[in-house]
Structure formats: structure tokens, C-alpha cells
Amino acid sequence: MVTAIVLSGAAAGALLWWTETRAYYEPISMDAVTISATTFDGVVDPLPIADFEGIDADTSPLRFRACFTTPLSLALMTETYQPYAGATPLNTPGWFDCYDAGTLTRALEAGTGLAFLGEANIVYGIDQIVMITENGRGYAWHQLNHCGEAAYSGDPVPEDCPPAPERN
């Protein structure tokens, strides 16, 4: 009886781990996504990128992650595109090797990487964030903005937000 309980617990744990880290993520190609940055004029401008690796899942728009290179310098990015205050790289499955949230967070804190608004409300309440490092490596992820935080927690949406979509 004890063996059956231990084995079924181990099987359930393994299934839960696989579901959370492998089941829903799909690799995406560079053709399937546009990595953009928003200019100070509010224009969403596609960025020139190469060496793209990305993952996404249909289960949540927050599961998008991407790594790439760009010929654009940090100086040019800073002069052209809107910075993004409060950028927080989200964790990703360990098997997606090019993206490490801890390393990206340290780069943001040290100033060796800067975050820019990719596209506001790419899905209601979720912004695409683009981070560029000194060596031309780029990273992108989706992050809740203040509208999404309010809408998804059930609080009234701030006045500067677009109307929340109707819930079914």
C-alpha cells in the first residue's frame, strides 16, 4: 500500500512538472512574431533582428519569451524608443537556455541592459517588453501593465486605460 501511494505521488509530481515546464510551450519562428519598439511619438516600429529563438503558449499571453540579436546600439535605442520603467523579466522553463530572468534582472539593475516598450496592450493589459544589452543581444517578454493588473484582479480600471473587454 505504501509503495502504491509513493509511486502514484511520484507519477503525479512528474506529470505536474512536465505539464508546467514542457506541455504548453511551443517554439515559435521569427516569421510568427514581430519584435517592435515604440518611438517617443507613439509609433510601433519593427526592429531589425537576427538569431531569433522564441517560445510561446496558447494558455497565457504571459508565456511569450524571445532572444535575438540586433544591430541597433543602446545609444540609438535610448534616443529613439520609449524606455519601460518597472520591467521585470519573467521566469522561463530551464530548457529555454538563451533566456535567464535572473541574469536579465541583474543587467537591468547594472545598466548594461535597458528595457523599452515594445508594444502597449499587445493583448489587453499586457505590454511587450524589449530589452537590449550593450553587446547587441535582445530579449522580449510580455508583462502585465497597470491596466491589466487592475482588470485581472477585479479592481476598477484606471481612467487612462482603454475599456476592459467584456468577460464571457
Salt bridges, closest charged atoms under 4 A:
GLU20 OE2 - ARG63 NH2 3.52
ASP160 OD2 - HIS146 NE2 3.05
